[in-house]
């Protein structure tokens, strides 16, 4: 892939991220800090006791990420799918229940970065399953499920290209 193609794709990812709600952007950046162990999220994001509790919970739930990355199915065998999808749905419920993610696009953006490109084909199923569970408020469930486009739900194939843009905390923006 040429440098120009890589730059074009990164710009596309930046544009996509810019189109998310501010609460989604903030949650994605915080989640990447926690899930990829980029920094001490308590210091960077823990601006209130409630936020610190949420971060603590997320650290605990995201402990499964390391194992989940190794469980991405390669052959589509039922045992592989069961182990991977079950854990992925558990993580997804946690993130969707927080009501900071309001669209499949934001969910996909986050989880592509947390798990890698090879997890892409499984994200619509995990999103639908998690969004349909009783842990998600009915009003939020409706918004989430309506955000999944037919194209995303029925895609015949998925890109194997790894994401190139990983948004980070920017002090001036986050303080505002």
Steps between C-alpha positions, in 0.01 A plus 500: 500500500639839410560779746231706325242221545592464866468876554165507318367217717622667819325822399182303434525347849552847649193630318295207622613564858419871467143406405436321830321666790738673746408246770587218259833661414589541866397142583696358207817687599466396864425139400805486277715636783370222726478218247839563340669599829611832351501691829356524850135569420425604860743791472388602153124440510401466867366850550223390740426217740237359262747508210765328713253222590415456131870483411562242773215285365630535148850393604352184652279420200778574250726240664340257252636692200839333498344152492233613254762612248634144490151350462398670174365211289708401200306201373147582614469179700218501759738466796707797380189712443346416834807598703563819305144628456403427860787706640453773238131537583587533869740785424254662262218494757723686745583770245147536362344504847704811582296679229806684372492307172188583299579346161637188340757713318651622828490146643673359191759780504588425863506121474704495178769677697463292816498163321648555154370473146443125511217554751301719255274227359374415849424853618147536354387175665654589836353851482149371422515235770627740766258779402204260514569381855284620792800678661455773237215744562225453238530857370875465459459152352277644227753774411785250492325240285372762257856628453613173339460548127389221272833529318695441822274216608521317166851587382635226273857562618713711729831676454801338663678835522587601853378841621757777477342780704484459877351815657659624820430741784568862406512721806347818353213310335420279800506792744241688291 
